[in-house]
Amino acid sequence: MNKNKFKSIMSLHGDTQRTTAEAIGISEQTMSEKINGVSEFKTSEIRTLIKRWDLTAYEVCDTFFGGDDDEG
């Protein structure tokens, strides 16, 4: 996951880790773990964020499946 891209999209849509966590039904701690790569987002969580943020297929792939920030 590209956590910088995720945080950028989250911020652009006026969300915080707290509001995003609430939207997908998880705790802030779990959200932090997902952002930092300790655990992964479930398909249902990604689907909710796609709708919430009106993400394109490119944004989804680049953010959730694009690899770590420092990989290029």
Chimera marker file (.cmm) of the C-alpha trace (Angstrom):
<marker_set name="trace">
<marker id="1" x="0.000" y="0.000" z="0.000" r="1" g="1" b="0" radius="0.5"/>
<marker id="2" x="1.108" y="3.524" z="-0.737" r="1" g="1" b="0" radius="0.5"/>
<marker id="3" x="0.441" y="5.185" z="2.603" r="1" g="1" b="0" radius="0.5"/>
<marker id="4" x="1.340" y="8.700" z="1.445" r="1" g="1" b="0" radius="0.5"/>
<marker id="5" x="-1.146" y="8.412" z="-1.414" r="1" g="1" b="0" radius="0.5"/>
<marker id="6" x="-3.784" y="7.032" z="0.989" r="1" g="1" b="0" radius="0.5"/>
<marker id="7" x="-3.266" y="9.883" z="3.454" r="1" g="1" b="0" radius="0.5"/>
<marker id="8" x="-3.381" y="12.418" z="0.620" r="1" g="1" b="0" radius="0.5"/>
<marker id="9" x="-6.682" y="11.091" z="-0.746" r="1" g="1" b="0" radius="0.5"/>
<marker id="10" x="-8.108" y="10.893" z="2.761" r="1" g="1" b="0" radius="0.5"/>
<marker id="11" x="-7.163" y="14.513" z="3.428" r="1" g="1" b="0" radius="0.5"/>
<marker id="12" x="-8.435" y="15.740" z="0.051" r="1" g="1" b="0" radius="0.5"/>
<marker id="13" x="-11.843" y="14.367" z="0.967" r="1" g="1" b="0" radius="0.5"/>
<marker id="14" x="-11.836" y="16.049" z="4.380" r="1" g="1" b="0" radius="0.5"/>
<marker id="15" x="-11.408" y="12.812" z="6.295" r="1" g="1" b="0" radius="0.5"/>
<marker id="16" x="-9.140" y="11.959" z="9.195" r="1" g="1" b="0" radius="0.5"/>
<marker id="17" x="-8.008" y="8.550" z="10.382" r="1" g="1" b="0" radius="0.5"/>
<marker id="18" x="-10.890" y="8.683" z="12.862" r="1" g="1" b="0" radius="0.5"/>
<marker id="19" x="-13.618" y="9.505" z="10.320" r="1" g="1" b="0" radius="0.5"/>
<marker id="20" x="-12.242" y="6.994" z="7.834" r="1" g="1" b="0" radius="0.5"/>
<marker id="21" x="-12.100" y="4.291" z="10.498" r="1" g="1" b="0" radius="0.5"/>
<marker id="22" x="-15.699" y="5.056" z="11.495" r="1" g="1" b="0" radius="0.5"/>
<marker id="23" x="-16.800" y="4.897" z="7.851" r="1" g="1" b="0" radius="0.5"/>
<marker id="24" x="-15.454" y="1.369" z="7.425" r="1" g="1" b="0" radius="0.5"/>
<marker id="25" x="-16.395" y="0.185" z="10.904" r="1" g="1" b="0" radius="0.5"/>
<marker id="26" x="-13.005" y="-0.261" z="12.541" r="1" g="1" b="0" radius="0.5"/>
<marker id="27" x="-11.115" y="1.329" z="15.426" r="1" g="1" b="0" radius="0.5"/>
<marker id="28" x="-8.561" y="4.105" z="14.984" r="1" g="1" b="0" radius="0.5"/>
<marker id="29" x="-5.873" y="1.685" z="16.170" r="1" g="1" b="0" radius="0.5"/>
<marker id="30" x="-6.828" y="-0.823" z="13.475" r="1" g="1" b="0" radius="0.5"/>
<marker id="31" x="-6.858" y="1.982" z="10.892" r="1" g="1" b="0" radius="0.5"/>
<marker id="32" x="-3.350" y="2.967" z="11.928" r="1" g="1" b="0" radius="0.5"/>
<marker id="33" x="-2.213" y="-0.646" z="11.577" r="1" g="1" b="0" radius="0.5"/>
<marker id="34" x="-3.684" y="-0.846" z="8.077" r="1" g="1" b="0" radius="0.5"/>
<marker id="35" x="-2.082" y="2.423" z="6.984" r="1" g="1" b="0" radius="0.5"/>
<marker id="36" x="1.291" y="1.313" z="8.350" r="1" g="1" b="0" radius="0.5"/>
<marker id="37" x="1.139" y="-2.119" z="6.732" r="1" g="1" b="0" radius="0.5"/>
<marker id="38" x="0.743" y="-4.150" z="9.924" r="1" g="1" b="0" radius="0.5"/>
<marker id="39" x="-2.560" y="-5.500" z="8.592" r="1" g="1" b="0" radius="0.5"/>
<marker id="40" x="-4.344" y="-5.247" z="5.241" r="1" g="1" b="0" radius="0.5"/>
<marker id="41" x="-7.582" y="-3.641" z="4.149" r="1" g="1" b="0" radius="0.5"/>
<marker id="42" x="-10.446" y="-6.061" z="3.503" r="1" g="1" b="0" radius="0.5"/>
<marker id="43" x="-12.152" y="-5.978" z="0.121" r="1" g="1" b="0" radius="0.5"/>
<marker id="44" x="-15.335" y="-4.668" z="1.749" r="1" g="1" b="0" radius="0.5"/>
<marker id="45" x="-13.392" y="-1.808" z="3.374" r="1" g="1" b="0" radius="0.5"/>
<marker id="46" x="-11.782" y="-0.830" z="0.081" r="1" g="1" b="0" radius="0.5"/>
<marker id="47" x="-15.183" y="-0.990" z="-1.615" r="1" g="1" b="0" radius="0.5"/>
<marker id="48" x="-16.609" y="1.388" z="1.002" r="1" g="1" b="0" radius="0.5"/>
<marker id="49" x="-13.753" y="3.844" z="0.462" r="1" g="1" b="0" radius="0.5"/>
<marker id="50" x="-14.147" y="3.649" z="-3.324" r="1" g="1" b="0" radius="0.5"/>
<marker id="51" x="-17.741" y="4.819" z="-2.927" r="1" g="1" b="0" radius="0.5"/>
<marker id="52" x="-16.986" y="7.344" z="-0.178" r="1" g="1" b="0" radius="0.5"/>
<marker id="53" x="-14.157" y="9.003" z="-2.081" r="1" g="1" b="0" radius="0.5"/>
<marker id="54" x="-15.366" y="8.266" z="-5.646" r="1" g="1" b="0" radius="0.5"/>
<marker id="55" x="-12.044" y="6.643" z="-6.518" r="1" g="1" b="0" radius="0.5"/>
<marker id="56" x="-11.075" y="5.679" z="-10.048" r="1" g="1" b="0" radius="0.5"/>
<marker id="57" x="-9.725" y="2.222" z="-10.853" r="1" g="1" b="0" radius="0.5"/>
<marker id="58" x="-6.278" y="3.782" z="-11.255" r="1" g="1" b="0" radius="0.5"/>
<marker id="59" x="-6.443" y="5.439" z="-7.831" r="1" g="1" b="0" radius="0.5"/>
<marker id="60" x="-7.513" y="2.181" z="-6.216" r="1" g="1" b="0" radius="0.5"/>
<marker id="61" x="-4.693" y="0.196" z="-7.804" r="1" g="1" b="0" radius="0.5"/>
<marker id="62" x="-2.088" y="2.888" z="-7.196" r="1" g="1" b="0" radius="0.5"/>
<marker id="63" x="-3.108" y="3.407" z="-3.572" r="1" g="1" b="0" radius="0.5"/>
<marker id="64" x="-3.955" y="-0.056" z="-2.293" r="1" g="1" b="0" radius="0.5"/>
<marker id="65" x="-1.886" y="-2.271" z="-4.596" r="1" g="1" b="0" radius="0.5"/>
<marker id="66" x="0.903" y="0.046" z="-5.782" r="1" g="1" b="0" radius="0.5"/>
<marker id="67" x="3.481" y="-1.022" z="-3.241" r="1" g="1" b="0" radius="0.5"/>
<marker id="68" x="5.365" y="0.938" z="-0.615" r="1" g="1" b="0" radius="0.5"/>
<marker id="69" x="6.001" y="4.649" z="-1.013" r="1" g="1" b="0" radius="0.5"/>
<marker id="70" x="9.742" y="4.200" z="-1.372" r="1" g="1" b="0" radius="0.5"/>
<marker id="71" x="9.548" y="1.639" z="-4.184" r="1" g="1" b="0" radius="0.5"/>
<marker id="72" x="9.215" y="4.239" z="-6.848" r="1" g="1" b="0" radius="0.5"/>
<link id1="1" id2="2" r="1" g="1" b="0" radius="0.2"/>
<link id1="2" id2="3" r="1" g="1" b="0" radius="0.2"/>
<link id1="3" id2="4" r="1" g="1" b="0" radius="0.2"/>
<link id1="4" id2="5" r="1" g="1" b="0" radius="0.2"/>
<link id1="5" id2="6" r="1" g="1" b="0" radius="0.2"/>
<link id1="6" id2="7" r="1" g="1" b="0" radius="0.2"/>
<link id1="7" id2="8" r="1" g="1" b="0" radius="0.2"/>
<link id1="8" id2="9" r="1" g="1" b="0" radius="0.2"/>
<link id1="9" id2="10" r="1" g="1" b="0" radius="0.2"/>
<link id1="10" id2="11" r="1" g="1" b="0" radius="0.2"/>
<link id1="11" id2="12" r="1" g="1" b="0" radius="0.2"/>
<link id1="12" id2="13" r="1" g="1" b="0" radius="0.2"/>
<link id1="13" id2="14" r="1" g="1" b="0" radius="0.2"/>
<link id1="14" id2="15" r="1" g="1" b="0" radius="0.2"/>
<link id1="15" id2="16" r="1" g="1" b="0" radius="0.2"/>
<link id1="16" id2="17" r="1" g="1" b="0" radius="0.2"/>
<link id1="17" id2="18" r="1" g="1" b="0" radius="0.2"/>
<link id1="18" id2="19" r="1" g="1" b="0" radius="0.2"/>
<link id1="19" id2="20" r="1" g="1" b="0" radius="0.2"/>
<link id1="20" id2="21" r="1" g="1" b="0" radius="0.2"/>
<link id1="21" id2="22" r="1" g="1" b="0" radius="0.2"/>
<link id1="22" id2="23" r="1" g="1" b="0" radius="0.2"/>
<link id1="23" id2="24" r="1" g="1" b="0" radius="0.2"/>
<link id1="24" id2="25" r="1" g="1" b="0" radius="0.2"/>
<link id1="25" id2="26" r="1" g="1" b="0" radius="0.2"/>
<link id1="26" id2="27" r="1" g="1" b="0" radius="0.2"/>
<link id1="27" id2="28" r="1" g="1" b="0" radius="0.2"/>
<link id1="28" id2="29" r="1" g="1" b="0" radius="0.2"/>
<link id1="29" id2="30" r="1" g="1" b="0" radius="0.2"/>
<link id1="30" id2="31" r="1" g="1" b="0" radius="0.2"/>
<link id1="31" id2="32" r="1" g="1" b="0" radius="0.2"/>
<link id1="32" id2="33" r="1" g="1" b="0" radius="0.2"/>
<link id1="33" id2="34" r="1" g="1" b="0" radius="0.2"/>
<link id1="34" id2="35" r="1" g="1" b="0" radius="0.2"/>
<link id1="35" id2="36" r="1" g="1" b="0" radius="0.2"/>
<link id1="36" id2="37" r="1" g="1" b="0" radius="0.2"/>
<link id1="37" id2="38" r="1" g="1" b="0" radius="0.2"/>
<link id1="38" id2="39" r="1" g="1" b="0" radius="0.2"/>
<link id1="39" id2="40" r="1" g="1" b="0" radius="0.2"/>
<link id1="40" id2="41" r="1" g="1" b="0" radius="0.2"/>
<link id1="41" id2="42" r="1" g="1" b="0" radius="0.2"/>
<link id1="42" id2="43" r="1" g="1" b="0" radius="0.2"/>
<link id1="43" id2="44" r="1" g="1" b="0" radius="0.2"/>
<link id1="44" id2="45" r="1" g="1" b="0" radius="0.2"/>
<link id1="45" id2="46" r="1" g="1" b="0" radius="0.2"/>
<link id1="46" id2="47" r="1" g="1" b="0" radius="0.2"/>
<link id1="47" id2="48" r="1" g="1" b="0" radius="0.2"/>
<link id1="48" id2="49" r="1" g="1" b="0" radius="0.2"/>
<link id1="49" id2="50" r="1" g="1" b="0" radius="0.2"/>
<link id1="50" id2="51" r="1" g="1" b="0" radius="0.2"/>
<link id1="51" id2="52" r="1" g="1" b="0" radius="0.2"/>
<link id1="52" id2="53" r="1" g="1" b="0" radius="0.2"/>
<link id1="53" id2="54" r="1" g="1" b="0" radius="0.2"/>
<link id1="54" id2="55" r="1" g="1" b="0" radius="0.2"/>
<link id1="55" id2="56" r="1" g="1" b="0" radius="0.2"/>
<link id1="56" id2="57" r="1" g="1" b="0" radius="0.2"/>
<link id1="57" id2="58" r="1" g="1" b="0" radius="0.2"/>
<link id1="58" id2="59" r="1" g="1" b="0" radius="0.2"/>
<link id1="59" id2="60" r="1" g="1" b="0" radius="0.2"/>
<link id1="60" id2="61" r="1" g="1" b="0" radius="0.2"/>
<link id1="61" id2="62" r="1" g="1" b="0" radius="0.2"/>
<link id1="62" id2="63" r="1" g="1" b="0" radius="0.2"/>
<link id1="63" id2="64" r="1" g="1" b="0" radius="0.2"/>
<link id1="64" id2="65" r="1" g="1" b="0" radius="0.2"/>
<link id1="65" id2="66" r="1" g="1" b="0" radius="0.2"/>
<link id1="66" id2="67" r="1" g="1" b="0" radius="0.2"/>
<link id1="67" id2="68" r="1" g="1" b="0" radius="0.2"/>
<link id1="68" id2="69" r="1" g="1" b="0" radius="0.2"/>
<link id1="69" id2="70" r="1" g="1" b="0" radius="0.2"/>
<link id1="70" id2="71" r="1" g="1" b="0" radius="0.2"/>
<link id1="71" id2="72" r="1" g="1" b="0" radius="0.2"/>
</marker_set>
